[in-house]
Amino acid sequence: MLTIGQKKHQGFTLLELLVVLAIVATVSALVSARFGFNTDASEIGKLHKQLNAVIAKAQYLANLDRRPVRISVDAEKRSLLLEDKLVFTWSDSVTLTLAGASALTPSREFITFLPAGGNSGGQFRLHETAYPFESRELTVNWLTGEIRDVAL
């Protein structure tokens, strides 16, 4: 029962709502920074998509032109080449290596795609140096040309 000097408390004050909103904003900013929602972590995703497209293009050109097509990785220049033409480069925060492939020089390895669908095989490894949990590996099967994509 209410007396003359008492008011019934309904709802929240503006100050209480602002404090809760500030807490929610702070927590969401911390969570997004922790789980890699930033521009550096997205670079590995962009490179991954570009690499998949280049591999598909090399397979297509080898079948279409009935000739071997080569993709090479130059680790020193941080560049990927298709038939010795620059396709893309990457920043210092990402490493792209090609393992299990043939080498032109110690820093430049390549995979050759053949008209019959096979290739020389190898593993492309993408690694984000600033975020160790951002790594991918694309394995190109030498016999079938199948690409196995694994997040490491």
C-alpha positions in Angstrom: 0.0 0.0 0.0 1.4 3.4 -1.0 1.4 6.3 1.4 1.2 10.0 0.3 5.0 10.6 0.1 5.8 7.3 -1.8 5.9 6.8 -5.5 5.6 3.5 -7.3 8.9 2.7 -9.0 8.3 1.8 -12.7 11.0 1.3 -15.4 14.6 2.4 -15.4 16.2 5.8 -15.2 18.1 7.2 -18.2 21.4 6.9 -16.3 20.8 3.2 -15.6 20.1 2.6 -19.3 23.3 4.5 -20.4 25.5 2.5 -18.0 24.2 -0.8 -19.3 24.6 0.4 -22.9 28.2 1.4 -22.2 29.0 -2.0 -20.7 27.5 -3.9 -23.7 29.5 -1.7 -26.1 32.7 -2.4 -24.2 32.2 -6.1 -24.1 31.3 -6.3 -27.8 34.4 -4.3 -28.8 36.6 -6.7 -26.7 35.0 -9.8 -28.2 35.3 -8.6 -31.8 39.0 -7.7 -31.3 39.7 -11.1 -29.7 38.2 -13.2 -32.5 39.9 -11.4 -35.3 37.3 -9.2 -36.9 39.8 -6.8 -38.3 41.5 -6.0 -41.6 44.7 -7.9 -41.1 43.0 -11.2 -40.4 40.8 -10.7 -43.5 43.9 -10.5 -45.7 44.5 -14.2 -45.5 40.9 -14.8 -46.5 41.4 -12.6 -49.6 44.6 -14.3 -50.5 43.0 -17.7 -50.1 40.2 -16.8 -52.5 42.7 -15.4 -55.0 44.9 -18.5 -54.8 41.9 -20.8 -55.4 40.9 -18.7 -58.5 44.5 -18.8 -59.9 44.6 -22.6 -59.4 41.3 -23.0 -61.2 42.5 -20.7 -64.0 45.7 -22.7 -64.5 43.8 -26.0 -64.7 41.4 -24.4 -67.2 44.1 -23.0 -69.4 46.1 -26.2 -69.4 43.0 -28.1 -70.6 41.9 -25.4 -73.1 45.2 -24.8 -74.7 46.5 -28.4 -74.4 49.8 -27.2 -72.9 51.4 -27.2 -69.5 50.7 -24.1 -67.3 52.9 -23.1 -64.4 52.0 -21.3 -61.1 55.0 -20.1 -59.2 55.5 -18.6 -55.8 58.4 -16.1 -55.3 59.0 -15.9 -51.6 61.6 -13.1 -51.8 59.3 -10.8 -53.8 56.1 -12.0 -52.0 54.4 -12.6 -55.3 52.4 -15.3 -57.2 52.9 -15.7 -60.9 50.9 -17.5 -63.5 53.0 -18.3 -66.6 55.6 -15.9 -65.3 53.1 -13.0 -65.2 52.4 -11.4 -61.9 49.0 -12.2 -60.5 49.1 -10.8 -57.0 51.4 -9.9 -54.1 51.0 -9.9 -50.4 52.1 -7.9 -47.4 54.7 -8.7 -44.7 52.0 -9.9 -42.3 51.3 -13.0 -44.4 53.5 -15.8 -45.6 52.7 -17.9 -48.6 54.9 -20.9 -49.3 54.7 -23.7 -51.7 56.0 -27.0 -50.4 56.6 -30.3 -52.2 56.9 -28.7 -55.5 59.7 -28.2 -58.1 62.1 -25.2 -57.7 63.4 -22.7 -60.2 65.5 -21.1 -57.5 65.7 -21.6 -53.7 63.1 -18.8 -53.2 60.9 -19.6 -56.3 58.9 -22.9 -56.4 56.2 -23.9 -58.9 53.5 -26.3 -59.8 52.9 -27.3 -63.4 49.4 -28.2 -64.5 49.1 -30.6 -67.4 46.4 -30.8 -70.2 45.3 -34.3 -69.1 44.3 -33.0 -65.7 47.3 -34.0 -63.6 50.0 -31.7 -62.3 53.3 -31.8 -60.5 51.6 -31.4 -57.1 52.4 -29.4 -54.0 51.0 -27.6 -50.9 50.3 -23.9 -50.7 50.5 -22.7 -47.1 49.1 -19.4 -46.0 50.0 -18.1 -42.6 49.0 -14.9 -40.8 52.1 -13.9 -38.8 50.2 -11.5 -36.5 47.4 -14.1 -35.8 48.8 -17.6 -35.5 45.3 -19.1 -35.6 44.9 -17.7 -39.1 46.5 -20.4 -41.3 45.3 -22.4 -44.4 46.7 -25.1 -46.5 45.8 -26.0 -50.1 47.1 -29.3 -51.2 47.0 -30.0 -55.0 46.9 -33.7 -55.7 49.5 -34.5 -58.4 47.4 -37.2 -60.1 43.8 -36.0 -60.0 44.4 -32.2 -59.7 41.9 -32.2 -56.8 42.4 -29.4 -54.3 42.1 -30.2 -50.6 41.6 -27.1 -48.5 42.3 -27.2 -44.7 42.2 -24.6 -42.1 45.1 -25.1 -39.7 
